[in-house]
Amino acid sequence: MAHSTPSPQPARREVTIDMDHAQSTQQPSTFNLCPLGVQFYAPQPMEEFKLVELEVDVTDPQGAPRKVTCKGAVVRCQREPEPDRYRIWVKFFELPEGTRDSIRCTAKAGKLLCDYCENF
């Protein structure tokens, strides 16, 4: 009887957030990025409905790294039990299809997709 060993799953990509030239914040494993938006952690709160512009490092379909700009709105900000930590959700809008594809590929490869997008 032949036995096969399952191939190891790729590791979840480590993510760091830089906000307004402040200190970088290492993100926990619950960080999510998908074509719909991003959920991240920050040391200070953000006002809900605030419009934001984010630069995201992605990989294009050919595998080359590049930065894309994403515009969105803060849809939720929740204080976490850890001191000086807030969980923030940003909904992207008006993303070109190529940018959405790059985010989807990068997030899938890094195991960063939200539960909703992981099913599509």
Biopython code that builds the backbone (N, CA, C, O; Angstrom):
import numpy as np
from Bio.PDB.StructureBuilder import StructureBuilder

atoms = [
    (1, "MET", "N", (0.849, -1.176, 0.000)),
    (1, "MET", "CA", (0.000, 0.000, 0.000)),
    (1, "MET", "C", (0.892, 1.236, 0.000)),
    (1, "MET", "O", (1.818, 1.342, 0.804)),
    (2, "ALA", "N", (0.617, 2.137, -0.875)),
    (2, "ALA", "CA", (1.404, 3.364, -0.992)),
    (2, "ALA", "C", (0.892, 4.398, 0.000)),
    (2, "ALA", "O", (-0.311, 4.532, 0.221)),
    (3, "HIS", "N", (1.828, 5.122, 0.587)),
    (3, "HIS", "CA", (1.479, 6.202, 1.507)),
    (3, "HIS", "C", (1.999, 7.506, 0.942)),
    (3, "HIS", "O", (3.107, 7.573, 0.411)),
    (4, "SER", "N", (1.204, 8.516, 1.058)),
    (4, "SER", "CA", (1.668, 9.826, 0.616)),
    (4, "SER", "C", (1.697, 10.760, 1.818)),
    (4, "SER", "O", (0.834, 10.708, 2.694)),
    (5, "THR", "N", (2.688, 11.590, 1.833)),
    (5, "THR", "CA", (2.812, 12.579, 2.885)),
    (5, "THR", "C", (2.267, 13.889, 2.359)),
    (5, "THR", "O", (2.694, 14.372, 1.311)),
    (6, "PRO", "N", (1.321, 14.465, 3.091)),
    (6, "PRO", "CA", (0.789, 15.741, 2.598)),
    (6, "PRO", "C", (1.885, 16.794, 2.539)),
    (6, "PRO", "O", (2.747, 16.871, 3.414)),
    (7, "SER", "N", (1.832, 17.596, 1.496)),
    (7, "SER", "CA", (2.830, 18.657, 1.377)),
    (7, "SER", "C", (2.559, 19.716, 2.430)),
    (7, "SER", "O", (1.401, 19.990, 2.745)),
    (8, "PRO", "N", (3.612, 20.321, 2.984)),
    (8, "PRO", "CA", (3.396, 21.334, 4.020)),
    (8, "PRO", "C", (2.661, 22.541, 3.455)),
    (8, "PRO", "O", (2.890, 22.951, 2.317)),
    (9, "GLN", "N", (1.779, 23.097, 4.268)),
    (9, "GLN", "CA", (1.044, 24.297, 3.879)),
    (9, "GLN", "C", (1.979, 25.497, 3.929)),
    (9, "GLN", "O", (2.795, 25.606, 4.844)),
    (10, "PRO", "N", (1.870, 26.399, 2.957)),
    (10, "PRO", "CA", (2.702, 27.599, 3.020)),
    (10, "PRO", "C", (2.381, 28.394, 4.282)),
    (10, "PRO", "O", (1.238, 28.427, 4.736)),
    (11, "ALA", "N", (3.387, 29.021, 4.828)),
    (11, "ALA", "CA", (3.204, 29.808, 6.051)),
    (11, "ALA", "C", (2.427, 31.084, 5.747)),
    (11, "ALA", "O", (2.493, 31.637, 4.650)),
    (12, "ARG", "N", (1.706, 31.518, 6.738)),
    (12, "ARG", "CA", (0.991, 32.783, 6.622)),
    (12, "ARG", "C", (2.024, 33.901, 6.584)),
    (12, "ARG", "O", (2.950, 33.922, 7.395)),
    (13, "ARG", "N", (1.872, 34.812, 5.659)),
    (13, "ARG", "CA", (2.807, 35.918, 5.489)),
    (13, "ARG", "C", (2.746, 36.861, 6.685)),
    (13, "ARG", "O", (1.661, 37.209, 7.151)),
    (14, "GLU", "N", (3.914, 37.274, 7.182)),
    (14, "GLU", "CA", (3.960, 38.267, 8.253)),
    (14, "GLU", "C", (3.666, 39.635, 7.661)),
    (14, "GLU", "O", (4.089, 39.948, 6.548)),
    (15, "VAL", "N", (2.938, 40.442, 8.414)),
    (15, "VAL", "CA", (2.510, 41.748, 7.927)),
    (15, "VAL", "C", (2.875, 42.815, 8.947)),
    (15, "VAL", "O", (2.703, 42.631, 10.152)),
    (16, "THR", "N", (3.382, 43.931, 8.444)),
    (16, "THR", "CA", (3.682, 45.089, 9.271)),
    (16, "THR", "C", (2.949, 46.283, 8.679)),
    (16, "THR", "O", (2.930, 46.470, 7.462)),
    (17, "ILE", "N", (2.344, 47.091, 9.546)),
    (17, "ILE", "CA", (1.619, 48.295, 9.126)),
    (17, "ILE", "C", (2.436, 49.516, 9.542)),
    (17, "ILE", "O", (2.884, 49.610, 10.684)),
    (18, "ASP", "N", (2.627, 50.449, 8.609)),
    (18, "ASP", "CA", (3.251, 51.736, 8.901)),
    (18, "ASP", "C", (2.175, 52.800, 8.727)),
    (18, "ASP", "O", (1.581, 52.926, 7.656)),
    (19, "MET", "N", (1.927, 53.565, 9.786)),
    (19, "MET", "CA", (0.886, 54.589, 9.733)),
    (19, "MET", "C", (1.480, 55.961, 9.980)),
    (19, "MET", "O", (2.137, 56.190, 10.995)),
    (20, "ASP", "N", (1.248, 56.866, 9.053)),
    (20, "ASP", "CA", (1.648, 58.268, 9.222)),
    (20, "ASP", "C", (3.076, 58.424, 9.730)),
    (20, "ASP", "O", (3.336, 59.231, 10.624)),
    (21, "HIS", "N", (3.981, 57.672, 9.175)),
    (21, "HIS", "CA", (5.402, 57.757, 9.530)),
    (21, "HIS", "C", (5.651, 57.470, 11.006)),
    (21, "HIS", "O", (6.691, 57.846, 11.546)),
    (22, "ALA", "N", (4.706, 56.808, 11.656)),
    (22, "ALA", "CA", (4.883, 56.423, 13.058)),
    (22, "ALA", "C", (5.589, 55.073, 13.114)),
    (22, "ALA", "O", (5.969, 54.517, 12.084)),
    (23, "GLN", "N", (5.757, 54.566, 14.298)),
    (23, "GLN", "CA", (6.401, 53.278, 14.483)),
    (23, "GLN", "C", (5.607, 52.181, 13.772)),
    (23, "GLN", "O", (4.376, 52.215, 13.756)),
    (24, "SER", "N", (6.305, 51.219, 13.189)),
    (24, "SER", "CA", (5.657, 50.091, 12.526)),
    (24, "SER", "C", (4.968, 49.205, 13.552)),
    (24, "SER", "O", (5.442, 49.054, 14.678)),
    (25, "THR", "N", (3.836, 48.616, 13.147)),
    (25, "THR", "CA", (3.080, 47.741, 14.017)),
    (25, "THR", "C", (3.006, 46.361, 13.391)),
    (25, "THR", "O", (2.418, 46.193, 12.322)),
    (26, "GLN", "N", (3.603, 45.363, 14.053)),
    (26, "GLN", "CA", (3.514, 43.971, 13.592)),
    (26, "GLN", "C", (2.077, 43.506, 13.777)),
    (26, "GLN", "O", (1.489, 43.711, 14.839)),
    (27, "GLN", "N", (1.511, 42.886, 12.756)),
    (27, "GLN", "CA", (0.122, 42.460, 12.798)),
    (27, "GLN", "C", (0.007, 41.015, 13.289)),
    (27, "GLN", "O", (0.838, 40.173, 12.945)),
    (28, "PRO", "N", (-1.023, 40.727, 14.092)),
    (28, "PRO", "CA", (-1.231, 39.355, 14.557)),
    (28, "PRO", "C", (-1.808, 38.484, 13.438)),
    (28, "PRO", "O", (-2.096, 38.978, 12.348)),
    (29, "SER", "N", (-1.970, 37.217, 13.707)),
    (29, "SER", "CA", (-2.451, 36.275, 12.695)),
    (29, "SER", "C", (-3.891, 36.544, 12.277)),
    (29, "SER", "O", (-4.353, 35.973, 11.289)),
    (30, "THR", "N", (-4.608, 37.391, 12.995)),
    (30, "THR", "CA", (-5.995, 37.707, 12.636)),
    (30, "THR", "C", (-6.104, 38.873, 11.651)),
    (30, "THR", "O", (-7.210, 39.288, 11.305)),
    (31, "PHE", "N", (-4.964, 39.403, 11.197)),
    (31, "PHE", "CA", (-4.960, 40.434, 10.147)),
    (31, "PHE", "C", (-5.593, 39.836, 8.888)),
    (31, "PHE", "O", (-5.339, 38.677, 8.558)),
    (32, "ASN", "N", (-6.413, 40.619, 8.186)),
    (32, "ASN", "CA", (-7.008, 40.170, 6.922)),
    (32, "ASN", "C", (-6.862, 41.239, 5.854)),
    (32, "ASN", "O", (-6.979, 42.435, 6.120)),
    (33, "LEU", "N", (-6.602, 40.774, 4.635)),
    (33, "LEU", "CA", (-6.562, 41.620, 3.442)),
    (33, "LEU", "C", (-7.297, 40.879, 2.350)),
    (33, "LEU", "O", (-7.073, 39.686, 2.149)),
    (34, "CYS", "N", (-8.168, 41.568, 1.644)),
    (34, "CYS", "CA", (-8.881, 40.961, 0.526)),
    (34, "CYS", "C", (-9.307, 42.072, -0.425)),
    (34, "CYS", "O", (-9.130, 43.249, -0.110)),
    (35, "PRO", "N", (-9.861, 41.727, -1.576)),
    (35, "PRO", "CA", (-10.300, 42.764, -2.517)),
    (35, "PRO", "C", (-11.416, 43.654, -1.969)),
    (35, "PRO", "O", (-11.670, 44.727, -2.517)),
    (36, "LEU", "N", (-12.083, 43.227, -0.902)),
    (36, "LEU", "CA", (-13.149, 44.031, -0.306)),
    (36, "LEU", "C", (-12.606, 45.093, 0.639)),
    (36, "LEU", "O", (-13.205, 46.157, 0.794)),
    (37, "GLY", "N", (-11.459, 44.803, 1.278)),
    (37, "GLY", "CA", (-10.901, 45.751, 2.232)),
    (37, "GLY", "C", (-9.820, 45.128, 3.077)),
    (37, "GLY", "O", (-9.241, 44.100, 2.725)),
    (38, "VAL", "N", (-9.556, 45.769, 4.203)),
    (38, "VAL", "CA", (-8.491, 45.314, 5.097)),
    (38, "VAL", "C", (-8.975, 45.452, 6.536)),
    (38, "VAL", "O", (-9.718, 46.374, 6.872)),
    (39, "GLN", "N", (-8.542, 44.523, 7.374)),
    (39, "GLN", "CA", (-8.804, 44.577, 8.807)),
    (39, "GLN", "C", (-7.447, 44.483, 9.470)),
    (39, "GLN", "O", (-6.732, 43.496, 9.295)),
    (40, "PHE", "N", (-7.085, 45.513, 10.239)),
    (40, "PHE", "CA", (-5.751, 45.565, 10.826)),
    (40, "PHE", "C", (-5.817, 46.122, 12.237)),
    (40, "PHE", "O", (-6.883, 46.504, 12.720)),
    (41, "TYR", "N", (-4.666, 46.163, 12.890)),
    (41, "TYR", "CA", (-4.560, 46.644, 14.261)),
    (41, "TYR", "C", (-3.637, 47.851, 14.294)),
    (41, "TYR", "O", (-2.629, 47.900, 13.589)),
    (42, "ALA", "N", (-4.000, 48.831, 15.128)),
    (42, "ALA", "CA", (-3.219, 50.058, 15.227)),
    (42, "ALA", "C", (-3.158, 50.495, 16.695)),
    (42, "ALA", "O", (-4.026, 50.135, 17.490)),
    (43, "PRO", "N", (-2.134, 51.267, 17.045)),
    (43, "PRO", "CA", (-2.001, 51.721, 18.433)),
    (43, "PRO", "C", (-2.930, 52.884, 18.795)),
    (43, "PRO", "O", (-3.056, 53.228, 19.970)),
    (44, "GLN", "N", (-3.578, 53.487, 17.802)),
    (44, "GLN", "CA", (-4.510, 54.573, 18.083)),
    (44, "GLN", "C", (-5.795, 54.345, 17.281)),
    (44, "GLN", "O", (-5.765, 53.715, 16.224)),
    (45, "PRO", "N", (-6.920, 54.858, 17.783)),
    (45, "PRO", "CA", (-8.186, 54.654, 17.082)),
    (45, "PRO", "C", (-8.258, 55.497, 15.809)),
    (45, "PRO", "O", (-7.511, 56.458, 15.627)),
    (46, "MET", "N", (-9.181, 55.104, 14.942)),
    (46, "MET", "CA", (-9.486, 55.881, 13.743)),
    (46, "MET", "C", (-10.983, 56.148, 13.753)),
    (46, "MET", "O", (-11.782, 55.284, 14.113)),
    (47, "GLU", "N", (-11.345, 57.350, 13.354)),
    (47, "GLU", "CA", (-12.744, 57.752, 13.330)),
    (47, "GLU", "C", (-13.497, 56.968, 12.258)),
    (47, "GLU", "O", (-13.048, 56.865, 11.117)),
    (48, "GLU", "N", (-14.661, 56.411, 12.646)),
    (48, "GLU", "CA", (-15.480, 55.695, 11.674)),
    (48, "GLU", "C", (-15.956, 56.654, 10.589)),
    (48, "GLU", "O", (-16.244, 57.819, 10.862)),
    (49, "PHE", "N", (-16.034, 56.167, 9.382)),
    (49, "PHE", "CA", (-16.424, 56.881, 8.165)),
    (49, "PHE", "C", (-15.325, 57.800, 7.641)),
    (49, "PHE", "O", (-15.521, 58.503, 6.649)),
    (50, "LYS", "N", (-14.178, 57.796, 8.300)),
    (50, "LYS", "CA", (-13.035, 58.568, 7.800)),
    (50, "LYS", "C", (-12.566, 57.959, 6.478)),
    (50, "LYS", "O", (-12.440, 56.741, 6.356)),
    (51, "LEU", "N", (-12.312, 58.815, 5.497)),
    (51, "LEU", "CA", (-11.792, 58.351, 4.220)),
    (51, "LEU", "C", (-10.277, 58.222, 4.340)),
    (51, "LEU", "O", (-9.608, 59.115, 4.860)),
    (52, "VAL", "N", (-9.743, 57.104, 3.856)),
    (52, "VAL", "CA", (-8.311, 56.845, 3.960)),
    (52, "VAL", "C", (-7.764, 56.397, 2.616)),
    (52, "VAL", "O", (-8.498, 55.923, 1.750)),
    (53, "GLU", "N", (-6.465, 56.558, 2.465)),
    (53, "GLU", "CA", (-5.753, 56.083, 1.296)),
    (53, "GLU", "C", (-4.600, 55.227, 1.803)),
    (53, "GLU", "O", (-3.801, 55.668, 2.628)),
    (54, "LEU", "N", (-4.524, 54.002, 1.302)),
    (54, "LEU", "CA", (-3.518, 53.052, 1.750)),
    (54, "LEU", "C", (-2.637, 52.622, 0.589)),
    (54, "LEU", "O", (-3.117, 52.466, -0.534)),
    (55, "GLU", "N", (-1.366, 52.432, 0.852)),
    (55, "GLU", "CA", (-0.474, 51.812, -0.117)),
    (55, "GLU", "C", (-0.264, 50.378, 0.332)),
    (55, "GLU", "O", (0.070, 50.121, 1.488)),
    (56, "VAL", "N", (-0.462, 49.449, -0.586)),
    (56, "VAL", "CA", (-0.346, 48.032, -0.269)),
    (56, "VAL", "C", (0.713, 47.420, -1.182)),
    (56, "VAL", "O", (0.686, 47.618, -2.396)),
    (57, "ASP", "N", (1.642, 46.677, -0.588)),
    (57, "ASP", "CA", (2.637, 45.942, -1.372)),
    (57, "ASP", "C", (1.988, 44.659, -1.865)),
    (57, "ASP", "O", (1.539, 43.837, -1.066)),
    (58, "VAL", "N", (1.939, 44.489, -3.180)),
    (58, "VAL", "CA", (1.314, 43.307, -3.785)),
    (58, "VAL", "C", (2.281, 42.690, -4.794)),
    (58, "VAL", "O", (3.351, 43.225, -5.080)),
    (59, "THR", "N", (1.863, 41.558, -5.312)),
    (59, "THR", "CA", (2.586, 40.892, -6.387)),
    (59, "THR", "C", (1.665, 40.888, -7.596)),
    (59, "THR", "O", (0.503, 40.496, -7.489)),
    (60, "ASP", "N", (2.174, 41.321, -8.749)),
    (60, "ASP", "CA", (1.322, 41.324, -9.933)),
    (60, "ASP", "C", (1.201, 39.893, -10.472)),
    (60, "ASP", "O", (1.903, 38.999, -9.999)),
    (61, "PRO", "N", (0.320, 39.666, -11.457)),
    (61, "PRO", "CA", (0.107, 38.307, -11.971)),
    (61, "PRO", "C", (1.380, 37.621, -12.492)),
    (61, "PRO", "O", (1.432, 36.393, -12.556)),
    (62, "GLN", "N", (2.390, 38.393, -12.859)),
    (62, "GLN", "CA", (3.650, 37.807, -13.320)),
    (62, "GLN", "C", (4.628, 37.560, -12.163)),
    (62, "GLN", "O", (5.733, 37.063, -12.382)),
    (63, "GLY", "N", (4.230, 37.903, -10.949)),
    (63, "GLY", "CA", (5.062, 37.660, -9.783)),
    (63, "GLY", "C", (5.965, 38.809, -9.382)),
    (63, "GLY", "O", (6.757, 38.672, -8.451)),
    (64, "ALA", "N", (5.862, 39.936, -10.064)),
    (64, "ALA", "CA", (6.711, 41.087, -9.744)),
    (64, "ALA", "C", (6.081, 41.916, -8.627)),
    (64, "ALA", "O", (4.873, 42.154, -8.640)),
    (65, "PRO", "N", (6.893, 42.360, -7.652)),
    (65, "PRO", "CA", (6.337, 43.187, -6.577)),
    (65, "PRO", "C", (6.035, 44.597, -7.067)),
    (65, "PRO", "O", (6.735, 45.137, -7.924)),
    (66, "ARG", "N", (4.980, 45.181, -6.508)),
    (66, "ARG", "CA", (4.630, 46.565, -6.809)),
    (66, "ARG", "C", (3.735, 47.098, -5.703)),
    (66, "ARG", "O", (3.197, 46.330, -4.904)),
    (67, "LYS", "N", (3.577, 48.409, -5.660)),
    (67, "LYS", "CA", (2.688, 49.059, -4.698)),
    (67, "LYS", "C", (1.420, 49.486, -5.432)),
    (67, "LYS", "O", (1.462, 49.959, -6.568)),
    (68, "VAL", "N", (0.282, 49.303, -4.741)),
    (68, "VAL", "CA", (-0.977, 49.805, -5.277)),
    (68, "VAL", "C", (-1.587, 50.729, -4.230)),
    (68, "VAL", "O", (-1.387, 50.542, -3.030)),
    (69, "THR", "N", (-2.323, 51.713, -4.691)),
    (69, "THR", "CA", (-3.008, 52.636, -3.799)),
    (69, "THR", "C", (-4.470, 52.234, -3.728)),
    (69, "THR", "O", (-5.128, 52.033, -4.749)),
    (70, "CYS", "N", (-4.965, 52.119, -2.502)),
    (70, "CYS", "CA", (-6.363, 51.737, -2.263)),
    (70, "CYS", "C", (-7.040, 52.839, -1.466)),
    (70, "CYS", "O", (-6.525, 53.290, -0.443)),
    (71, "LYS", "N", (-8.196, 53.265, -1.946)),
    (71, "LYS", "CA", (-8.990, 54.240, -1.223)),
    (71, "LYS", "C", (-10.138, 53.498, -0.549)),
    (71, "LYS", "O", (-10.686, 52.538, -1.091)),
    (72, "GLY", "N", (-10.489, 53.969, 0.651)),
    (72, "GLY", "CA", (-11.566, 53.312, 1.365)),
    (72, "GLY", "C", (-12.067, 54.167, 2.506)),
    (72, "GLY", "O", (-11.658, 55.315, 2.679)),
    (73, "ALA", "N", (-12.960, 53.580, 3.278)),
    (73, "ALA", "CA", (-13.535, 54.260, 4.437)),
    (73, "ALA", "C", (-13.450, 53.331, 5.639)),
    (73, "ALA", "O", (-13.645, 52.121, 5.523)),
    (74, "VAL", "N", (-13.154, 53.918, 6.793)),
    (74, "VAL", "CA", (-13.154, 53.156, 8.036)),
    (74, "VAL", "C", (-14.608, 52.835, 8.355)),
    (74, "VAL", "O", (-15.429, 53.738, 8.517)),
    (75, "VAL", "N", (-14.921, 51.556, 8.442)),
    (75, "VAL", "CA", (-16.305, 51.166, 8.718)),
    (75, "VAL", "C", (-16.500, 50.703, 10.160)),
    (75, "VAL", "O", (-17.629, 50.593, 10.639)),
    (76, "ARG", "N", (-15.392, 50.434, 10.845)),
    (76, "ARG", "CA", (-15.489, 50.037, 12.246)),
    (76, "ARG", "C", (-14.135, 50.209, 12.919)),
    (76, "ARG", "O", (-13.090, 49.997, 12.304)),
    (77, "CYS", "N", (-14.166, 50.597, 14.191)),
    (77, "CYS", "CA", (-12.967, 50.714, 15.011)),
    (77, "CYS", "C", (-13.337, 50.204, 16.397)),
    (77, "CYS", "O", (-14.247, 50.726, 17.041)),
    (78, "GLN", "N", (-12.624, 49.185, 16.843)),
    (78, "GLN", "CA", (-12.960, 48.533, 18.111)),
    (78, "GLN", "C", (-11.731, 48.462, 19.007)),
    (78, "GLN", "O", (-10.666, 48.026, 18.569)),
    (79, "ARG", "N", (-11.872, 48.883, 20.246)),
    (79, "ARG", "CA", (-10.768, 48.790, 21.212)),
    (79, "ARG", "C", (-10.563, 47.321, 21.562)),
    (79, "ARG", "O", (-11.531, 46.595, 21.791)),
    (80, "GLU", "N", (-9.319, 46.885, 21.603)),
    (80, "GLU", "CA", (-8.956, 45.511, 21.938)),
    (80, "GLU", "C", (-8.541, 45.424, 23.403)),
    (80, "GLU", "O", (-8.230, 46.448, 24.013)),
    (81, "PRO", "N", (-8.529, 44.216, 23.982)),
    (81, "PRO", "CA", (-8.117, 44.075, 25.389)),
    (81, "PRO", "C", (-6.659, 44.486, 25.641)),
    (81, "PRO", "O", (-6.330, 44.959, 26.729)),
    (82, "GLU", "N", (-5.791, 44.309, 24.646)),
    (82, "GLU", "CA", (-4.400, 44.713, 24.812)),
    (82, "GLU", "C", (-4.320, 46.230, 24.941)),
    (82, "GLU", "O", (-5.084, 46.947, 24.296)),
    (83, "PRO", "N", (-3.407, 46.721, 25.765)),
    (83, "PRO", "CA", (-3.290, 48.184, 25.910)),
    (83, "PRO", "C", (-2.900, 48.845, 24.578)),
    (83, "PRO", "O", (-2.089, 48.311, 23.821)),
    (84, "ASP", "N", (-3.477, 49.979, 24.319)),
    (84, "ASP", "CA", (-3.150, 50.780, 23.133)),
    (84, "ASP", "C", (-3.253, 49.978, 21.837)),
    (84, "ASP", "O", (-2.373, 50.059, 20.980)),
    (85, "ARG", "N", (-4.332, 49.203, 21.696)),
    (85, "ARG", "CA", (-4.511, 48.455, 20.450)),
    (85, "ARG", "C", (-5.973, 48.526, 20.021)),
    (85, "ARG", "O", (-6.890, 48.262, 20.800)),
    (86, "TYR", "N", (-6.156, 48.895, 18.743)),
    (86, "TYR", "CA", (-7.483, 49.017, 18.148)),
    (86, "TYR", "C", (-7.550, 48.160, 16.894)),
    (86, "TYR", "O", (-6.605, 48.122, 16.105)),
    (87, "ARG", "N", (-8.669, 47.476, 16.717)),
    (87, "ARG", "CA", (-8.918, 46.693, 15.511)),
    (87, "ARG", "C", (-9.732, 47.575, 14.580)),
    (87, "ARG", "O", (-10.781, 48.094, 14.963)),
    (88, "ILE", "N", (-9.247, 47.744, 13.358)),
    (88, "ILE", "CA", (-9.848, 48.692, 12.413)),
    (88, "ILE", "C", (-10.199, 47.973, 11.112)),
    (88, "ILE", "O", (-9.402, 47.206, 10.571)),
    (89, "TRP", "N", (-11.402, 48.239, 10.628)),
    (89, "TRP", "CA", (-11.864, 47.679, 9.369)),
    (89, "TRP", "C", (-12.007, 48.807, 8.350)),
    (89, "TRP", "O", (-12.639, 49.824, 8.635)),
    (90, "VAL", "N", (-11.428, 48.631, 7.170)),
    (90, "VAL", "CA", (-11.531, 49.605, 6.080)),
    (90, "VAL", "C", (-12.142, 48.901, 4.879)),
    (90, "VAL", "O", (-11.661, 47.849, 4.458)),
    (91, "LYS", "N", (-13.203, 49.482, 4.330)),
    (91, "LYS", "CA", (-13.849, 48.970, 3.118)),
    (91, "LYS", "C", (-13.291, 49.727, 1.931)),
    (91, "LYS", "O", (-13.372, 50.954, 1.880)),
    (92, "PHE", "N", (-12.716, 48.994, 0.960)),
    (92, "PHE", "CA", (-12.178, 49.622, -0.241)),
    (92, "PHE", "C", (-13.319, 50.031, -1.172)),
    (92, "PHE", "O", (-14.383, 49.411, -1.181)),
    (93, "PHE", "N", (-13.078, 51.088, -1.957)),
    (93, "PHE", "CA", (-14.018, 51.453, -3.007)),
    (93, "PHE", "C", (-13.243, 51.979, -4.210)),
    (93, "PHE", "O", (-12.110, 52.445, -4.084)),
    (94, "GLU", "N", (-13.872, 51.894, -5.369)),
    (94, "GLU", "CA", (-13.318, 52.390, -6.631)),
    (94, "GLU", "C", (-11.950, 51.801, -6.974)),
    (94, "GLU", "O", (-11.087, 52.508, -7.494)),
    (95, "LEU", "N", (-11.745, 50.506, -6.685)),
    (95, "LEU", "CA", (-10.479, 49.867, -7.063)),
    (95, "LEU", "C", (-10.559, 49.376, -8.498)),
    (95, "LEU", "O", (-11.536, 48.727, -8.874)),
    (96, "PRO", "N", (-9.546, 49.675, -9.308)),
    (96, "PRO", "CA", (-9.524, 49.104, -10.658)),
    (96, "PRO", "C", (-9.443, 47.577, -10.570)),
    (96, "PRO", "O", (-8.896, 47.037, -9.608)),
    (97, "GLU", "N", (-9.981, 46.895, -11.559)),
    (97, "GLU", "CA", (-10.013, 45.430, -11.546)),
    (97, "GLU", "C", (-8.616, 44.821, -11.427)),
    (97, "GLU", "O", (-8.444, 43.809, -10.747)),
    (98, "GLY", "N", (-7.617, 45.423, -12.077)),
    (98, "GLY", "CA", (-6.243, 44.912, -11.977)),
    (98, "GLY", "C", (-5.704, 44.988, -10.555)),
    (98, "GLY", "O", (-4.989, 44.091, -10.109)),
    (99, "THR", "N", (-6.046, 46.054, -9.847)),
    (99, "THR", "CA", (-5.634, 46.203, -8.447)),
    (99, "THR", "C", (-6.324, 45.154, -7.594)),
    (99, "THR", "O", (-5.696, 44.544, -6.729)),
    (100, "ARG", "N", (-7.615, 44.938, -7.832)),
    (100, "ARG", "CA", (-8.351, 43.900, -7.095)),
    (100, "ARG", "C", (-7.707, 42.531, -7.309)),
    (100, "ARG", "O", (-7.537, 41.762, -6.363)),
    (101, "ASP", "N", (-7.351, 42.232, -8.559)),
    (101, "ASP", "CA", (-6.724, 40.945, -8.866)),
    (101, "ASP", "C", (-5.387, 40.799, -8.150)),
    (101, "ASP", "O", (-5.081, 39.733, -7.616)),
    (102, "SER", "N", (-4.592, 41.862, -8.137)),
    (102, "SER", "CA", (-3.292, 41.812, -7.461)),
    (102, "SER", "C", (-3.467, 41.603, -5.958)),
    (102, "SER", "O", (-2.730, 40.828, -5.349)),
    (103, "ILE", "N", (-4.438, 42.289, -5.359)),
    (103, "ILE", "CA", (-4.699, 42.121, -3.927)),
    (103, "ILE", "C", (-5.155, 40.692, -3.657)),
    (103, "ILE", "O", (-4.691, 40.060, -2.708)),
    (104, "ARG", "N", (-6.057, 40.186, -4.481)),
    (104, "ARG", "CA", (-6.560, 38.819, -4.300)),
    (104, "ARG", "C", (-5.412, 37.810, -4.370)),
    (104, "ARG", "O", (-5.327, 36.922, -3.522)),
    (105, "CYS", "N", (-4.537, 37.930, -5.358)),
    (105, "CYS", "CA", (-3.407, 36.999, -5.506)),
    (105, "CYS", "C", (-2.454, 37.085, -4.315)),
    (105, "CYS", "O", (-2.034, 36.060, -3.779)),
    (106, "THR", "N", (-2.119, 38.288, -3.907)),
    (106, "THR", "CA", (-1.205, 38.493, -2.780)),
    (106, "THR", "C", (-1.807, 37.958, -1.490)),
    (106, "THR", "O", (-1.131, 37.274, -0.721)),
    (107, "ALA", "N", (-3.075, 38.267, -1.252)),
    (107, "ALA", "CA", (-3.738, 37.826, -0.026)),
    (107, "ALA", "C", (-3.893, 36.310, 0.008)),
    (107, "ALA", "O", (-3.732, 35.689, 1.059)),
    (108, "LYS", "N", (-4.201, 35.722, -1.132)),
    (108, "LYS", "CA", (-4.348, 34.265, -1.187)),
    (108, "LYS", "C", (-3.004, 33.589, -0.937)),
    (108, "LYS", "O", (-2.926, 32.632, -0.167)),
    (109, "ALA", "N", (-1.960, 34.073, -1.575)),
    (109, "ALA", "CA", (-0.625, 33.484, -1.400)),
    (109, "ALA", "C", (-0.129, 33.632, 0.039)),
    (109, "ALA", "O", (0.558, 32.751, 0.556)),
    (110, "GLY", "N", (-0.475, 34.742, 0.678)),
    (110, "GLY", "CA", (-0.023, 34.997, 2.042)),
    (110, "GLY", "C", (-0.966, 34.494, 3.114)),
    (110, "GLY", "O", (-0.727, 34.692, 4.306)),
    (111, "LYS", "N", (-2.072, 33.820, 2.678)),
    (111, "LYS", "CA", (-3.095, 33.330, 3.609)),
    (111, "LYS", "C", (-3.670, 34.466, 4.454)),
    (111, "LYS", "O", (-3.816, 34.345, 5.671)),
    (112, "LEU", "N", (-3.990, 35.572, 3.783)),
    (112, "LEU", "CA", (-4.506, 36.767, 4.459)),
    (112, "LEU", "C", (-5.972, 37.051, 4.142)),
    (112, "LEU", "O", (-6.539, 38.013, 4.661)),
    (113, "LEU", "N", (-6.598, 36.218, 3.287)),
    (113, "LEU", "CA", (-7.976, 36.464, 2.874)),
    (113, "LEU", "C", (-8.944, 36.371, 4.045)),
    (113, "LEU", "O", (-8.756, 35.573, 4.963)),
    (114, "CYS", "N", (-9.979, 37.194, 3.997)),
    (114, "CYS", "CA", (-11.041, 37.092, 4.991)),
    (114, "CYS", "C", (-11.830, 35.805, 4.716)),
    (114, "CYS", "O", (-11.703, 35.213, 3.645)),
    (115, "ASP", "N", (-12.637, 35.380, 5.683)),
    (115, "ASP", "CA", (-13.412, 34.144, 5.526)),
    (115, "ASP", "C", (-14.352, 34.193, 4.323)),
    (115, "ASP", "O", (-14.538, 33.189, 3.637)),
    (116, "TYR", "N", (-14.945, 35.363, 4.068)),
    (116, "TYR", "CA", (-15.862, 35.491, 2.945)),
    (116, "TYR", "C", (-15.148, 35.260, 1.618)),
    (116, "TYR", "O", (-15.596, 34.459, 0.798)),
    (117, "CYS", "N", (-14.030, 35.966, 1.406)),
    (117, "CYS", "CA", (-13.315, 35.862, 0.130)),
    (117, "CYS", "C", (-12.619, 34.516, -0.038)),
    (117, "CYS", "O", (-12.377, 34.077, -1.162)),
    (118, "GLU", "N", (-12.299, 33.868, 1.066)),
    (118, "GLU", "CA", (-11.639, 32.570, 0.997)),
    (118, "GLU", "C", (-12.536, 31.531, 0.322)),
    (118, "GLU", "O", (-12.043, 30.538, -0.213)),
    (119, "ASN", "N", (-13.838, 31.755, 0.346)),
    (119, "ASN", "CA", (-14.787, 30.821, -0.255)),
    (119, "ASN", "C", (-15.051, 31.099, -1.731)),
    (119, "ASN", "O", (-15.824, 30.378, -2.363)),
    (120, "PHE", "N", (-14.419, 32.138, -2.294)),
    (120, "PHE", "CA", (-14.634, 32.472, -3.706)),
    (120, "PHE", "C", (-13.347, 32.432, -4.472)),
    (120, "PHE", "O", (-13.336, 32.687, -5.676)),
]
sb = StructureBuilder()
sb.init_structure("model")
sb.init_model(0)
sb.init_chain("A")
sb.init_seg("    ")
for serial, (resi, resn, name, xyz) in enumerate(atoms, 1):
    if name == "N":
        sb.init_residue(resn, " ", resi, " ")
    sb.init_atom(name, np.array(xyz, "f"), 0.0, 1.0, " ", f" {name:<3s}", serial, name[0])
structure = sb.get_structure()
